[in-house]
């Protein structure tokens, strides 16, 4: 398996992508960290898939709510048009 192909997008950086997108939706606060496990399973099945996970461990004082929401909205829209939204 070629690990170099694995793409896991996390906030707050928005980049242009080419290809289908799987957006890992669901709670990111007060819930188990299932997104890392799900991304690993997805990439085991196909290392070329692009996965977007809204969960990120920010350094103290670095979380900006508006940037998080912008990031989520951007990639949710892409997944809705060309991919899937996974809960």
C-alpha positions in Angstrom: 0.0 0.0 0.0 1.3 3.4 -0.9 0.9 5.7 2.2 2.0 8.8 0.2 -1.4 8.9 -1.6 -3.4 9.2 1.7 -5.0 12.6 1.9 -6.6 13.7 5.2 -7.8 17.3 5.3 -8.2 19.0 8.6 -9.2 22.6 9.5 -8.6 25.4 9.3 -6.6 25.3 6.0 -8.8 25.2 2.8 -7.0 23.8 -0.3 -8.3 23.0 -3.8 -8.8 19.3 -4.3 -9.5 17.2 -7.4 -11.5 14.0 -6.9 -14.3 12.7 -4.8 -14.4 13.6 -1.1 -15.6 11.8 2.0 -16.5 14.3 4.7 -16.6 12.8 8.2 -19.6 14.5 9.8 -20.8 14.3 13.4 -19.8 15.6 16.8 -16.3 16.6 17.4 -16.7 17.8 21.0 -17.7 15.5 23.8 -17.8 12.4 21.6 -15.3 9.6 21.0 -12.6 10.3 18.4 -14.0 8.0 15.7 -12.8 10.1 12.8 -9.2 9.0 13.0 -10.2 5.3 13.0 -12.7 5.9 10.1 -10.1 7.7 8.0 -7.7 4.8 8.6 -10.3 2.3 7.5 -11.2 4.3 4.4 -7.6 4.7 3.4 -7.0 0.9 3.9 -9.7 0.3 1.4 -8.5 2.9 -1.1 -5.5 5.0 -0.2 -6.3 7.5 -3.0 -9.6 8.7 -1.5 -9.7 12.2 -0.1 -11.0 12.4 3.5 -12.0 15.6 5.4 -12.2 15.4 9.1 -13.4 18.4 11.1 -11.7 17.1 14.3 -8.4 18.7 15.1 -6.5 19.1 18.3 -5.7 22.8 18.3 -2.9 24.4 20.3 -4.1 26.5 23.3 -5.7 29.7 22.0 -5.5 28.7 18.3 -9.1 27.6 17.7 -11.1 30.2 15.7 -14.8 29.3 15.5 -15.5 31.2 12.3 -12.6 29.5 10.5 -13.8 26.1 11.6 -17.3 26.8 10.3 -15.9 28.1 7.0 -13.8 25.0 6.6 -16.7 22.7 7.4 -19.1 24.5 5.1 -16.6 24.5 2.2 -15.8 20.8 2.4 -19.4 19.7 3.1 -20.5 21.5 -0.1 -17.8 19.7 -2.1 -18.8 16.3 -0.6 -22.5 17.0 -1.3 -21.7 17.6 -5.0 -18.9 15.1 -5.5 -18.6 12.5 -2.8 -20.3 11.5 0.4 -21.0 12.7 3.9 -20.4 10.0 6.4 -21.9 10.1 9.9 
